Amino acid sequence: MPKILIVDDDADMRSLHKMRLNDSYEILETEDPEEALGLALEHKPAAILLDLMMPRLSGFELCHTLHTLSYTSRIPILVITGESAAKYQKHCEGLGATAFFEKPVDYKELKKRIAESLQTNQPERRAHVRVKMRVVLKLRGIDSAGKPFEHPTVTENVSPAGFLAGCMASLNQGDVVEVFVSAEGDRFAGRAKAVRCESRGAPWQRYGFQFVETTSEWVLQATR
């Protein structure tokens, strides 16, 4: 079964989460945010249920840390708290949280959101082997504010179906950009859509791009 990591300093709340979820998931739990980071790195759970108000390291800090570490950045983080959604929800989303639930928890909705998060991550996870490769690109498109942009970038990894790279423009999920390989002049390599953002809110954001069309200029071609 997929693993779920529960991070909450309230033992009764951890027990309740475990009782309601252990029919579908293998449960890892801790009251210590610092231990939670170690568990996330060791087990790479399918999702993390995170309380905000904890001693030593707050849920805000842990959420931000998990979202910025490359190894844990794609793990869905579902915040569960007694605090007001109106007060903290947007801030948590800016730190990388996938969803926000107030106590008492609607477990039917929680299970639905966990399942949706896992389905969203699954197809793109290992559809093609990714190769760590630096390729100089130029991206051209329209940003989330409706303004045209054209920016150079360098990939962190590539596959026949897409790539991971930084971009100064702010993009929404599904936005499509034109991709040019810039070695020895700009050569049109295809059009790609942004499927995830790994550093939302940072000046230089990292996006996972998936091609909707490619040309022979792309550095990796799918084998038949």
Buried (B, 14 or more C-beta within 10 A) or exposed (E): EEBBBBBBBBEEBBEBBBEBBEEEBBBBBBBBBEEBBEBBEEEEBBBBBBBBEBEEBBBBBBBBBBBBBEEBBBBBBBBBBEBEEEEBBEBBBEBBBBBBBBEEBEBEEBBEBBEEBBEBBEEBEEEBEBBEBEBBBBBBBBBEEEEEBEBEBEBBBBBBBBBBBBBEBBBEEEBBBBBBBBEEEBBBBBBBBBBBBBBBEEEEBBBBBBBEEBBEBBBBEEEE
